[in-house]
Amino acid sequence: MSAKERVYVIGGTGNIGEKVVHDLLLNGVQTTVYARSPAKVTNKHHDTSNLLTVVQGDYDDLGPFEQSIEGHTRLLLIISDYNRMVQLKTAFAKLAYQAGAKQIVDISSQTVSLGWRSTYIGATHAAAEQAILNLAGGNYVALRPAKFMTNHLWQEFHLIKYENRFEGMAAPDEKQGYISTNDIAALAAKVLQDPVEKHGDAVYEMLSCAITPEERAAAFSKVLGRTITYRQRTAEEQYRAMIDLGLPHLLAYSLTSLGKGTATLNEGLPILLGRQPETFEEWLDKNKEVFL
């Protein structure tokens, strides 16, 4: 990667974005983060502040981004606002291409691959992908991760920590696909540092772990040192659980109606990452304190 290159990150304070920024700074990459609270960013990366620029801004006014994007060669998009996802990703991408950016890396979703308008989540990400491609301003790389292992930190956390169990719609022996957010971040950081022409307009699906609820329960039991069990929910129970967690109807229904989805491993991930992807047990061991 040329020393003249600069990466601009949208969504640099979440699980994925924070690690991408860390990896970029660790490798000496000039990095700019767009954030509502600059202190949240600088406090996390104070040791490499000479490489880091933080621009204060939000999604309601992209003026600060427009005024600061010039001179950046790459853009990372991590946006989870489904109501405005297409609008926001398109706006950021258009401004970046107009300012001369050569590559955009977008954290999309594997649900895009499940079929035309098959789910609200997939349809939203698909529309955003197509909108950016239609701009034809530069290279566009879409990462399509499966379910995040970190979903356990908010979907199953309370039941595991306080009741030694977790619940879901899958049959106890049904394989489900997961990916570690550490691996998503690692691949995003690698693509942002590789030559732009290497990845072109690539789409990389990311599913590293096909595991059943029974196997997850066994992993929790082993790592936490106590017995964790699993109970299968009805669709109605699952939907209500998502609503109780604060999700709006469209997201709650989409997560419920995804059903079996896919559990087909992406065999090429070790090639892209330069190492084996993180297993569920490895991820859990790093995060076990949350459940103890």
N, C-alpha and C positions, 0 to 999 in steps of 0.2 A: 504494500500500500504506500502510495506516495506521501511524503511528509506534508505536501500541500493540501491534502484532502482533509475535509472537515465533515463530521457527521452530526446531524440534527436529530434529536430524539423527541418524539411526542409520546407521552405516557411513560416517562422515565422514573416514576416513583412507586410503581407496583412491583409484584414479585418478579415479573419478567424484565420490565424496563430497568429496574435498579441493577439487576445482574448484568444486563447488556452494557449499561453505562460503566459499571465496574470493570468489565472485561476490556472495553475500549480504552479506558483510562490506563489500565494496567499495561496495555500494549502501546502506550504513548500516542493515542489518537486524540486529536483536538475534538472535543465533544461539546455540543450545546444542548441543554435540556430546557424545554418549555414547561413551566410549572406555575400553579397558582401560588404555592408557597416556596420561594427560593431556599429558605432556611432548611426545609425538609430535604432538599437535594444536597446542599453544601455540607450539612451535618453528617451525611452518609459518606461523602467522598472528599473530606477535608484534606486528606493526605496527598491528593493529586489535583489540588485546586488550580495549579498553574496551567493545567490542560482543560479545565472545565469552565464553561460559561453558562450561566443560568439566566433565562429570560422570563420575567414574570408575565403571565398571561393566562387567559382562560378560553373556553370555547365560544363564549358569547361575543367576543371581539378579537378577531385574528390579526388586528393591526400590529401588535407587538411581534408576531411571527413574521408578517410581511416585511416589517422593517429590519428584521434580523436574519432572514434566510439567505440573503445574498452572500456568496463566497463559500457556501456549503455544497459539497459534491454528492452527499447521500442523505437520505431521510428515512427514519424508522417510524412507522405508524403502529401504535398500540392504543386502540380506542374501543371502549366497551359500552358506549352510549348507543344502544340499539335504536332509539327513536331518531337520533341524528347521525348515525354512523355513516350512511352513504353521503349525506351532505358534507359532513366534516372531513371525511377522508378525501373526498373529491376536491374540496376547497384547499386543504393542506397540500395535496399532490399538485394541483394546478399552480399554486404559488411557488412551490419548490421547482417544478419544471421550468416555469417562466424565469426563475432566478438562476437557472443553469445547472440544477442538480442532475446528475447522470443516472442515479439509481434510487429507487424506493423499495424498501423492504417492509412488507405488511404482514402483521399477525392476523391471519384470517381464521378459518375453522374447517375441520374435516367434514362438518355437516354440509359444506358446499358440494361435496362429492356424492352425497346420498341421492341426488336427483333434483330436477327442476322444481323449485318451490315446494319441496317436500316438507320443510319445516320453516318456521318463522326465523329461527337463528340462521339456518343455511341460506334462506332466500335473501336475508339482509346482507350477509357476508358476500354472497354471489353478486348482488347488485353493486356493492362497493368495489369488488374486484373488477367487474366489467366497466364501471364508470372510470376507474383509473386507467385501465387499458385503452379506453376510448380517447383519453387525452393524448396518447401517442407522443409523450414528451421525452421519454427516456426508458431505461430498463426498469421493469417492475417484477419483483420476486415476491410470491405469495407463500407464506408458511401456513400449512393447514394442520394444526394440532388436534389430536383427539381429546378426550376428557382429561382435565388436569388432575394430577395426583393431589394437588393442593385443594381440590374441592372438598376433600375430607376435613379440611380445617374449618369449614363453615357449614357444610351439609351434614356431616356425621359427628362433628366435634362433641356436642353436648351429650348425645346418647353414649358415645364411647367413653368419655371421661367420667360421667356420673352414673351410667347404668350398665356399663360393660357390654354393650351391644350396638349394632347399627342396622339400618333397614334400607331397603331399596326394592325396585320392581323386578329386578333380574331373578331368575331361578337360581337356587344355591349353586348349581353346577354350570351355570351359563357364563361363557367367556365374555369379558368386557374389555374394551381397549382404553389404555391410559398412556399419558406421557408426563414426564417430569417438567415442570416449568424451568428447571435448571438447564435441561437439554434444549428447550425452545430458545432460551436466552443465549445459550452457547452457539447454536446454529445461526441465530440472527447476527450475533457479533462476528462470527466467521465470515458470513456472506458480506457484511458491511466492510470487511477488511480485504477480502479477496478482490482480484481484478474484476471490474464490472462485467467484462465480456465473458468471464467464466460461467456466470450464472444466468446471464441474459434475462429472459422473461420466464424463469423457471417457476414451477409449482412443486413444493416439497411437502408431501403429507408426512405427518409425524405421529406414529403410533408405535410405541416401543414395548408395550407390556400388555399381553392378553391374559387376564386373570379372572377367576371366578370369585363370587362373594365368599364362598367357603375358604378359598385360598387367601383372600384378604383377611378374613377372620383369623386364620391360622397365623398369618404374618403379624397381625396386631397382638395376638396372644403371646407369640414368641418374643417380640420386641418389648412389649409392655410388662411381661412377666405375670400376666393374669389372664384368665379365660375371657375372650371376647366372642360373642355369638352373633349370628345373622338371622334376620326374619324378613321374609318376602312380603312386600306390600301389594295391595291392589292399586290399580291406576288412580282410583279416587283418593286413596290414602296418600299416594305419592304427590298428587296435585295439591292436596290440602297442605302437605308438609312444605312444599315449595312456596305456597301462598303465605304460610305462617312464618317463613323466613324473610318475607318482605318482597318477594318477586311479584311483578305485575302479571296479569293473566297470560299475555302472549308468551312471555318467557317461561312461566310455570307450566303452561300447557305444552310448549315446545319441548322442554326438558322431559316432561312426562311421556309425550307421544313419540319421542325418538325411538323408544322401544329397544330392539336389539342393536340397532346401529351397525357398527362393524368392529370386528376384533382381528382384522387381518394385519399382521405385523408388517412394518416397512423395513424390509431386509437391508435397504441401502443406508439406513441411518448411521451405522458405524463408519461408512465411507465419508459421509458429510461431516460428522462430528470429529473424526479422527480418533475415536475411542468407542467403546461399548456404551450404549445409553444406560442411564440409571435404572436399576430395577426398583420395583415397588418396595421391597424390604430395605434397600439402601436409602430410598427417599424417606421411608418411615423412621429409620434409625436416626436420621438427621433432624427429624421433627418430633421425636417421641415425647419431649418434655411438655409439649402442648397437651398431650393426652394423659399424662401421669397425674 
